[in-house]
Structures are given as structure tokens and as C-alpha cells.
């Protein structure tokens, strides 16, 4: 007897839960009041089942809010797609008057029938991912800044010599920063290897001069070439690892890469002149679906430049 009662209670609970979920997929409309529907993502498109139903949303500014009205008629439906690809199918039912609970409907991602790009996208997952990215960026800010060296001696330092390999290894072990400084200094005096790896804006050019791998570090040598009469002041230069997703609902992800040393980066490049400098990173490689973006921004100006380097270039240093 107890078993039968338990089964009966489980059946009643299941039916009640199904009815609750079913009721959440019903939108009630009337002709003298507006029903407000709020989605978890901006609305891309809404298609009512017949002309007796009006579905309005802002087509100029992305918004998750829609307004509905209807005139008396048979029960119908409406299909809605949000910008993240989630697809919803609601029953639309006409009533003479709306109750307070029927005037506003908050639609959660869990009510989606599916997603036109693949799996249903949940707002909670997106928020969690954004939080993780913000935490990562915050940890980078807390980390120590890269060592910046401005060497105005103009003297070329040569440490690549077979007879001095033992001394080099000893220097690397005892004073790693000095070893990296010397190696970076050598890079500035080498001839340009990459003739066509550059980007420009308003006759300001950012070139990748050389890319070397030594010990456990990678050396990116850059040239800023100012071919104008106006001085170019550098506000900042940042390096990002960029990953492009196939789904239309996601955009490119840019993760900053922190240099361990910056050698001779200028704050100003005078008109009709050029400057060479080096960014040093811990060794890394990238997959064929990723690239490196070097972004240089002008101080008090708009001559900003983005130089993109593909995986083949990054994974095959010339030095």
C-alpha cells in the first residue's frame, strides 16, 4: 500500500512539473494591453503564426525585449531566434484581460527548443566564461611589469661565439636578464629577414624585422618606420594570441601575451626616421587556428596599427 501511495505521489509530481514547464511556453495576449517578453539574449527575429498577432522589437539597437498584442482568434504560435542562435517556439493564446503574472514573461535559455548553430547557449555559461577572462586579466595586471631596457650605448654586443658557449651558459644561469639584454641587442643589428611582414596606417609602418628562438626565450624584433613629416608618439604596444571560432555566435578571442623584457622601445619616432626594438617572451607556439596580433596605438592620435602574424611565421623562427 505504501509503495502504491509513493508511486502515485511521484506521478502527481511529474505531471505537475510538466504542466509548469508547459505553462511557461504559453504567451497570453489581448488587444488592449501589451505583453512584455524578456529573453536572455538580444532578439534576432520573431515570426508569429498568423497576422492576428503583432510582435515588436527594436531592429536598430540590439535588445532582448519584445512587445506583443493580439486580437481574438484561434490559438497560434510564435517562433523567436535570439542572436546567440537559440530558437524558441511558444503557444500564443488570446485572453480578454491579462493577469499581473501574464503581463511580463522572462524567458530563460532553458526554454529554448534548440540552437540553429549547434548546442543551446546558456547565459550562465557565458557569464562564467567572462568572469574567468576578467580574473585572468586581473591576474596579469597584478603580475610584475616586464623589464624595460633602453640601451643608448650604440655598441653591438656579440655573444654568439662557439668558443664562448660555456661563458654564455654561465651568464644565463647567473644573470638571465643580462644575457637576454645582450642577445636582444644583437637582434637589432641583424639584417631584416621578413621583408613583407608589415602593416601600416597613414604612412606609418610597423614591420616584423626578425624572429629568433634562443634558450627558452623568443625574440620579436620590430621596426617602426615613420615616412611622414609629423612625429609619431607611441602610446603603447600590446601583443595578443587570437583564436577564431567557427560559430557565428562567437567572436574572436584575444588573450594578451606578456613580454618578459622590452629592449629599446622608443616613445617617439621622429618624422622621416625609423626605430628598431625587441620584445622578448617565454617560449610559446600556436595552433593553425590561431594567430598573433601586435597592436600599436598612437598617443594623442588615431594612426593605430595592427600587425597579424600567422602560425607558420611564429612557429618557425628565422634565428
N, C-alpha and C positions, 0 to 999 in steps of 0.2 A: 504493500500500500504506500509506504514511504517513497519507494522507487517511482511509482506512478505519479505521485504528487511532485516529486523533483523533476521528472521529465516534463510534466505539464507546465511548471514554472519556467523551465528553460525554453519551452516552446513559446510561451507568452512573451518572455523577454526578447527572443529572436524576432518575433513578429513586430513587437513594439519598436525595436531598433530599426527594422526595415522600414516601418511606417515613418519614423522620424527622419531617416535619410531621404525617403521618397518625398516627404513634405518639404524638405529643403530644396528640392528641384522643381518646385512649383512657384511661379511668379504670378501674383494676383494683380490685375489691373482694373481700372474703372475709367470713365470718361470725364470725371470732374475733379480728379486728384491725380497727382504724379507719384509713380512708384520709383524709388531710387535704388539702383543696384550698384554695389561697390565691389570690384574684383581685386585680387591680389597683385595684378599686373595691368598695365595700360591696355586699353581695348584697341584691337586692330580692325575688327569687322564684326557686324551683327546682322543676321538675316532672319526677320520674322517669318512665321509660317504663312501668314496672309496679310492683306492690306488693312485689316481692321486694327492691327497693332502698329504703334509707332515706337521706334527705338532710336533715341537720340544720344549722341556723344560728341565730344569735341574732336573734330577731324584736323584741326590746325595745331593744337597743343596736345601732346600725348596725355591721356588721363585715364584712370581706372573707373571713372564714374559714368553711369548711363542713366537716362530718364525714360520711363515708359508710360504709355497710356493706351487705352483700347476702348472700342465700342462693343456693345452687346453682340455676341455671336458664339459659334461653337468653340469648344476648346481647341487650342492650336499649340504651336511650339515656337521656340526661337533658338537659333544656333549662334554662338558667340565664340570668336577666336581672339585670344589676347596676344600681345606682342612676343611673349616667350614661346608661343606655339600651342599653348594649352587650348583644348576645344571643349566647349560646354554645350549641353543640349537640355533646355528647360521646357517644361509644360507651362503654357500660359493660359490662365483661367480668368474669365470676366466675373466681377462681383459688383453689386450695386454700390457698396461702400467699402473702404479699406479700414481694417482694424489698425491700431498703432503698430502692431507687430508686422503687418503686411506692407506698411509704407516704405520700409527700408530693409534691403536684403544684402548682407555681407557674404560674398561668395568666396569660399576658401578653395585653394588649389586641389584639395582632396575631392571636390565635387566634379572635377574635370573627367570627361569621358576618355580622354587620351591626349596625345600631343602630336601635331602634324609633322614634327621633326624626329620624333622618337619617343623617349620616356617622358612622363609627366614631370614638369619642373615645379618644385615646391619653393615658395618664398623663404621658408625657414632654412633650406639648404643654401640659398643664395646669401642670406644674411650671415649664416655661419661661415661661408667662404669669404665674404667681405671682411668679417671680423678677423679671420685668420690672416688675411692680407694686411690689414691695418696693424695687427700685432707684429707681423713680420717687419713692416716698415718702421714701426716704433722701435723694434729691437735694433734695426740698423742705425737709427738716429742716436741711440744710447751708446752704440759701439764707438770706439775711438776713431778719430778722423784719420784719413790717410796721411802719411808723411809727405810733406811738400818740400822739394829741394829746388832752389834757384841757384844754379852754378854759373857765375859770371866770369869765371876764370878764362873761358875760351880755349882751355887746353884740352886736347884729346887724351883720354886715358885708355891705354891699351892693356887689357889683362888677358886677352886670348893668346896664349903662347904655350906651346907644348912643354917647354922647359919649366914653366911656372905653374903647372897644373896643381901640384902639391900645395904651393903657396896660396893659390886661389881657393882650394878646398878649405884650407885652414882659415882664410879670411871669411869665407862663407859661414863657417861654423862659429867663429868668434865675433864677427861683426857683420851680420847679414845685411843690414841696411847700407853699409859702406860698399859691400860687394855689389848690391843691386844698383846703387848710385853709379858706380864705375861702369857697370855693364850698360846702364841706360845712357850714360854719357857717350859710350862707343856708338850706340844706335843712332844718335843724332848726326854723326859724321859719315855714316854709311851712305852710298848712293841709293836713290829711290828705286825700289823694286816694283811696287804697284803703280803703274802709270795711269791706269783707268779707274782706280778705286777712289772716287771723289764725289762730292755733292756741292752744290753752290746755291747762293741766293744773292741777287743784285751784285754780281761780280765779286762776291766774297766766296772763296773756295776752301773746303775742308777736305784734305787728302789723307788717305792711309798711305804712309810712306813705306813702312816695313812692319813685319810681324815676326818676332823671334821667340823661341822657346829655349830656356836655359835653366838648369837645375829644376826647381819646382815652380818657376815663375814664367809668365808670358808678358812680353814687352810689345805694346802697341805704339808705334811711332807715328805722329800726326804732323801735318803741315797746314798752317792757316795762311792762305795767300790772299792778301788784300790788293786787288788790282784797281782800286778806286783811289781818288784823292782824299777821301774822308777817312779819318782814323776809325778803326774797329775796336770797340771795347768789349771784352768778353765778360759776361755776367757769370756764366757757369757752363760746365761741360759735364754731361752725365752719360753713362753707358748702361744699356738695358739689354736683357735677354728677352726676346719676343717670341711668343708661341701663338700660332693662329689655329683656331678651332674650325672644324668643318661646318658645324651647325650655324645656321644664320642667326640663331637666337643668342649666340655668344660672340663677344668681340675679342680682339687681340689682347693678350695678357702681356704686360710689360713689368718685368722684375728687375729692379736696379742691381747692378753688379758693382761692388765697392772695390776700388783700387787700393793696393797696399802702399803704393808710392807714386807720386806725380813729380816728374822731373822737368823743370824749366818751362812750366806752362805760363805763357805771358798773360798779363791783364789787359794789354793793349797791343794791337798790331797797327803800326803807322801806315798811312796811305802809301800805296805802291811799294809794299815790302811784304816779307813773309817771315814766319817764325816756325821753328821745329820744337816739339816737346814730346815727352814719353809718358804713357800711363802703364803702370806695372800691376799685374793681377796674379793671384794664386792660379796655378794651372787649372784649366777647365776645357771642356769640349761641349759641342751642342749637336742635337739630332738634326736630321734632314727636314724636319717640320718647324725648325726654329731658326732664328737669325739674331744678329747683334745690331742694335741701333745706337749710334753715337749722336747725341743731341747737343748742339752748341747754341746758346742763346746770347743775344747781344744785350748789353746794358744800355738802357735808355734808347732802345731802337727795336726794329722789327726784322732785322736781317738774320733770322734764325735758320739754322741748317740741321738737317737730319741725314746722317750717312749710314746706309744699311750695308751690312756685311753678311754674306751667306755662309752656310755651314762649311762649304768646301774651302773657303778662304780661312775661316777661323781654325778649322781642324788640320790645316796644312801650312804651318808657319814657314816662311821662306828662310828664316835664320835659326 
